[in-house]
Amino acid sequence: MQRQAIRKLKEDEDITVIPADKGGKVVVMNVTDYIKKIREKLDTKAYKQLEEDPSKYIHKKLEVLLSELVGKNEIDEDEMKMLL
């Protein structure tokens, strides 16, 4: 019954049936709204291109912060390793 309903929905050119990001669910959207959302995600005004990858810098800051927490006995070494 559900598969038949989804198949019928897929036949309608005004809507799109896509898998949800989470939960294994199905999302039914108006095609116009779907295209608008995709364009918003791809809009270069919404994002800033980075000169370099900040991952190493952020990881180092996290390492320093976690080391301070270990020093204050707020977390132990195992917790620190797990968080890194």
Backbone as a printed PyTorch tensor [residue, N CA C, xyz], in Angstrom:
tensor([[[  0.8200,  -1.1960,   0.0000],
         [  0.0000,   0.0000,   0.0000],
         [  0.8700,   1.2680,   0.0000]],

        [[  1.8700,   1.3360,   0.9120],
         [  2.7370,   2.5150,   0.9810],
         [  3.5780,   2.6520,  -0.2830]],

        [[  4.1140,   1.5390,  -0.7690],
         [  4.9350,   1.5970,  -1.9870],
         [  4.1100,   2.0630,  -3.1750]],

        [[  2.8790,   1.6040,  -3.2350],
         [  1.9910,   2.0100,  -4.3180],
         [  1.7200,   3.5160,  -4.2330]],

        [[  1.5170,   4.0180,  -3.0310],
         [  1.2770,   5.4520,  -2.8360],
         [  2.5060,   6.2570,  -3.2440]],

        [[  3.6880,   5.7920,  -2.8580],
         [  4.9270,   6.4910,  -3.2220],
         [  5.1140,   6.4750,  -4.7330]],

        [[  4.8280,   5.3450,  -5.3590],
         [  4.9480,   5.2400,  -6.8160],
         [  4.0130,   6.2430,  -7.4980]],

        [[  2.7950,   6.3590,  -6.9930],
         [  1.8310,   7.3190,  -7.5460],
         [  2.3480,   8.7510,  -7.3870]],

        [[  2.9070,   9.0360,  -6.2160],
         [  3.4520,  10.3710,  -5.9720],
         [  4.6030,  10.6730,  -6.9230]],

        [[  5.4500,   9.6840,  -7.1860],
         [  6.5900,   9.8790,  -8.0840],
         [  6.1480,  10.1640,  -9.5130]],

        [[  4.9710,   9.7100,  -9.8710],
         [  4.4480,   9.9450, -11.2190],
         [  4.0030,  11.3890, -11.4090]],

        [[  3.7030,  12.0820, -10.3330],
         [  3.2630,  13.4800, -10.3840],
         [  4.4860,  14.3650, -10.6110]],

        [[  4.5170,  15.0720, -11.7300],
         [  5.6800,  15.8970, -12.0790],
         [  5.7890,  17.1700, -11.2460]],

        [[  4.7590,  17.5010, -10.4940],
         [  4.7850,  18.7120,  -9.6690],
         [  5.3820,  18.4760,  -8.2860]],

        [[  5.6140,  17.2230,  -7.9490],
         [  6.2010,  16.9080,  -6.6500],
         [  7.4060,  15.9990,  -6.8360]],

        [[  8.2470,  15.9780,  -5.8170],
         [  9.3960,  15.0800,  -5.8110],
         [  9.3780,  14.3020,  -4.5020]],

        [[  9.8000,  13.0630,  -4.5880],
         [  9.8710,  12.1940,  -3.4170],
         [ 11.3400,  11.8760,  -3.1960]],

        [[ 11.8580,  12.2820,  -2.0400],
         [ 13.2820,  12.1040,  -1.7500],
         [ 13.4580,  11.5140,  -0.3570]],

        [[ 14.5940,  10.8280,  -0.1330],
         [ 14.8510,  10.3200,   1.2190],
         [ 15.2030,  11.4750,   2.1560]],

        [[ 14.7320,  11.3890,   3.3850],
         [ 15.0490,  12.4060,   4.3910],
         [ 16.5090,  12.2750,   4.8020]],

        [[ 17.0720,  13.3650,   5.3170],
         [ 18.4620,  13.3510,   5.7790],
         [ 18.6640,  12.3530,   6.9090]],

        [[ 17.6640,  12.2270,   7.7580],
         [ 17.8010,  11.3630,   8.9340],
         [ 16.5420,  10.5320,   9.1250]],

        [[ 16.7020,   9.4020,   9.7550],
         [ 15.5570,   8.6180,  10.1830],
         [ 14.9840,   7.6570,   9.1680]],

        [[ 15.5690,   7.5720,   7.9720],
         [ 15.0770,   6.6330,   6.9770],
         [ 13.6740,   6.9470,   6.4890]],

        [[ 13.2590,   8.1720,   6.6230],
         [ 11.9170,   8.5830,   6.2030],
         [ 11.9410,   9.0640,   4.7570]],

        [[ 10.7580,   9.2850,   4.2110],
         [ 10.6010,   9.8110,   2.8600],
         [  9.9850,  11.1970,   2.9690]],

        [[ 10.4860,  12.1250,   2.1500],
         [  9.9740,  13.4930,   2.1390],
         [  9.3120,  13.7490,   0.7910]],

        [[  8.1300,  14.3030,   0.8210],
         [  7.4100,  14.6710,  -0.3950],
         [  7.3920,  16.1900,  -0.4530]],

        [[  7.9360,  16.7390,  -1.5530],
         [  8.0210,  18.2000,  -1.6780],
         [  7.5370,  18.6450,  -3.0440]],

        [[  7.0150,  19.8440,  -3.0780],
         [  6.7030,  20.4960,  -4.3370],
         [  8.0300,  20.7330,  -5.0600]],

        [[  8.0900,  20.4370,  -6.3550],
         [  9.3400,  20.5590,  -7.1150],
         [  9.8820,  21.9800,  -7.0630]],

        [[  9.0190,  22.9650,  -7.1780],
         [  9.4600,  24.3640,  -7.1380],
         [ 10.1270,  24.6880,  -5.8060]],

        [[  9.5350,  24.2440,  -4.7110],
         [ 10.1270,  24.4700,  -3.3850],
         [ 11.4520,  23.7360,  -3.2400]],

        [[ 11.5100,  22.5200,  -3.7750],
         [ 12.7340,  21.7160,  -3.7040],
         [ 13.8710,  22.4120,  -4.4470]],

        [[ 13.6000,  22.8840,  -5.6500],
         [ 14.6250,  23.5780,  -6.4420],
         [ 15.0720,  24.8470,  -5.7210]],

        [[ 14.1320,  25.5660,  -5.1060],
         [ 14.4750,  26.7820,  -4.3560],
         [ 15.4160,  26.4500,  -3.1970]],

        [[ 15.1170,  25.3750,  -2.4550],
         [ 15.9740,  24.9710,  -1.3260],
         [ 17.3690,  24.5820,  -1.8080]],

        [[ 17.4430,  23.8560,  -2.9140],
         [ 18.7460,  23.4600,  -3.4700],
         [ 19.5420,  24.6980,  -3.8620]],

        [[ 18.8990,  25.6400,  -4.5220],
         [ 19.5950,  26.8680,  -4.9310],
         [ 20.0940,  27.6530,  -3.7210]],

        [[ 19.2970,  27.6780,  -2.6480],
         [ 19.7230,  28.3670,  -1.4220],
         [ 20.9820,  27.7210,  -0.8590]],

        [[ 21.0290,  26.3940,  -0.8980],
         [ 22.1990,  25.6860,  -0.3700],
         [ 23.4360,  25.9220,  -1.2260]],

        [[ 23.2290,  26.1300,  -2.5170],
         [ 24.3530,  26.3290,  -3.4300],
         [ 24.7280,  27.7970,  -3.6020]],

        [[ 23.9750,  28.6970,  -3.0110],
         [ 24.2080,  30.1280,  -3.1490],
         [ 25.5720,  30.5070,  -2.5830]],

        [[ 26.4260,  31.0270,  -3.4290],
         [ 27.7810,  31.3780,  -2.9870],
         [ 27.7920,  32.5670,  -2.0290]],

        [[ 26.7290,  33.3540,  -1.9780],
         [ 26.6720,  34.4780,  -1.0380],
         [ 26.5110,  33.9800,   0.3970]],

        [[ 25.9850,  32.7850,   0.5320],
         [ 25.7380,  32.2340,   1.8650],
         [ 26.9940,  31.6300,   2.4890]],

        [[ 28.0050,  31.4020,   1.6840],
         [ 29.2210,  30.7570,   2.1670],
         [ 30.4360,  31.6040,   1.8530]],

        [[ 31.4540,  31.4480,   2.6680],
         [ 32.7060,  32.1660,   2.4590],
         [ 33.7890,  31.1310,   2.1660]],

        [[ 34.5240,  31.3310,   1.0860],
         [ 35.6020,  30.4090,   0.7660],
         [ 36.7810,  30.6890,   1.6910]],

        [[ 37.2890,  29.6420,   2.2970],
         [ 38.3930,  29.7770,   3.2380],
         [ 39.7250,  29.7840,   2.5070]],

        [[ 40.6550,  30.5510,   3.0330],
         [ 41.9910,  30.5980,   2.4550],
         [ 42.7400,  29.2920,   2.7160]],

        [[ 42.5090,  28.7400,   3.8980],
         [ 43.1710,  27.4850,   4.2630],
         [ 42.2520,  26.6720,   5.1650]],

        [[ 42.5580,  25.4080,   5.3110],
         [ 41.7610,  24.5000,   6.1300],
         [ 42.0150,  24.8000,   7.6100]],

        [[ 40.9840,  25.1770,   8.3720],
         [ 41.1740,  25.5270,   9.7830],
         [ 41.1810,  24.3140,  10.7200]],

        [[ 41.0650,  23.1150,  10.1890],
         [ 40.9240,  21.9150,  11.0250],
         [ 42.0730,  21.7320,  12.0080]],

        [[ 43.3110,  21.8920,  11.5440],
         [ 44.4680,  21.6860,  12.4340],
         [ 44.4750,  22.7070,  13.5640]],

        [[ 44.1510,  23.9540,  13.2490],
         [ 44.1050,  25.0170,  14.2510],
         [ 43.0210,  24.7230,  15.2890]],

        [[ 41.8590,  24.3380,  14.8270],
         [ 40.7400,  24.0330,  15.7290],
         [ 41.0670,  22.8210,  16.5920]],

        [[ 41.6880,  21.8100,  15.9980],
         [ 42.0630,  20.6050,  16.7460],
         [ 43.0690,  20.9570,  17.8420]],

        [[ 44.0270,  21.8150,  17.5180],
         [ 45.0370,  22.2210,  18.5040],
         [ 44.3820,  22.9870,  19.6550]],

        [[ 43.4610,  23.8950,  19.3420],
         [ 42.7530,  24.6420,  20.3910],
         [ 41.9550,  23.6970,  21.2810]],

        [[ 41.3160,  22.7110,  20.6730],
         [ 40.5510,  21.7290,  21.4330],
         [ 41.4740,  20.9250,  22.3330]],

        [[ 42.6260,  20.5600,  21.8070],
         [ 43.5980,  19.7940,  22.5890],
         [ 44.0590,  20.5900,  23.8140]],

        [[ 44.3280,  21.8730,  23.6290],
         [ 44.7510,  22.7380,  24.7370],
         [ 43.6310,  22.8460,  25.7770]],

        [[ 42.4140,  23.0800,  25.3260],
         [ 41.2780,  23.1970,  26.2340],
         [ 41.0640,  21.9070,  27.0240]],

        [[ 41.1160,  20.7680,  26.3410],
         [ 40.9220,  19.4910,  27.0240],
         [ 42.0550,  19.2010,  28.0030]],

        [[ 43.2780,  19.5910,  27.6420],
         [ 44.4110,  19.4150,  28.5580],
         [ 44.2000,  20.2230,  29.8360]],

        [[ 43.6590,  21.4240,  29.6860],
         [ 43.3530,  22.2470,  30.8610],
         [ 42.3110,  21.5610,  31.7390]],

        [[ 41.3110,  20.9540,  31.1130],
         [ 40.2760,  20.2490,  31.8750],
         [ 40.8450,  19.0330,  32.5940]],

        [[ 41.7870,  18.3490,  31.9540],
         [ 42.4590,  17.2200,  32.6120],
         [ 43.2470,  17.7420,  33.8050]],

        [[ 43.9540,  18.8670,  33.6180],
         [ 44.7250,  19.4760,  34.6990],
         [ 43.8670,  19.8840,  35.8880]],

        [[ 42.6230,  20.2400,  35.6350],
         [ 41.6970,  20.6320,  36.7080],
         [ 40.9020,  19.4340,  37.2290]],

        [[ 41.2360,  18.2480,  36.7490],
         [ 40.5360,  17.0050,  37.1220],
         [ 39.0370,  17.0420,  36.8010]],

        [[ 38.6890,  17.7900,  35.7710],
         [ 37.2860,  17.8360,  35.3530],
         [ 36.9650,  16.7050,  34.3800]],

        [[ 37.9830,  16.2460,  33.6560],
         [ 37.8680,  15.0480,  32.8240],
         [ 39.1490,  14.2500,  33.0050]],

        [[ 39.1100,  12.9610,  32.6590],
         [ 40.3390,  12.1700,  32.7570],
         [ 40.9420,  11.9720,  31.3610]],

        [[ 42.1150,  11.3380,  31.3140],
         [ 42.8430,  11.1370,  30.0540],
         [ 42.0110,  10.3630,  29.0300]],

        [[ 41.2940,   9.3420,  29.4960],
         [ 40.4750,   8.5410,  28.5770],
         [ 39.3800,   9.3890,  27.9310]],

        [[ 38.7610,  10.2480,  28.7290],
         [ 37.7270,  11.1340,  28.1880],
         [ 38.3300,  12.1040,  27.1820]],

        [[ 39.5280,  12.5890,  27.4860],
         [ 40.2020,  13.4970,  26.5670],
         [ 40.4700,  12.8060,  25.2350]],

        [[ 41.0000,  11.5900,  25.2900],
         [ 41.2850,  10.8420,  24.0580],
         [ 40.0160,  10.5930,  23.2590]],

        [[ 38.9300,  10.2910,  23.9610],
         [ 37.6670,  10.0290,  23.2870],
         [ 37.1530,  11.2900,  22.5820]],

        [[ 37.3390,  12.4400,  23.1990],
         [ 36.8590,  13.6970,  22.6340],
         [ 37.7290,  14.2000,  21.4850]],

        [[ 38.9780,  13.7760,  21.4560],
         [ 39.8540,  14.1730,  20.3570],
         [ 39.6200,  13.2510,  19.1940]]])
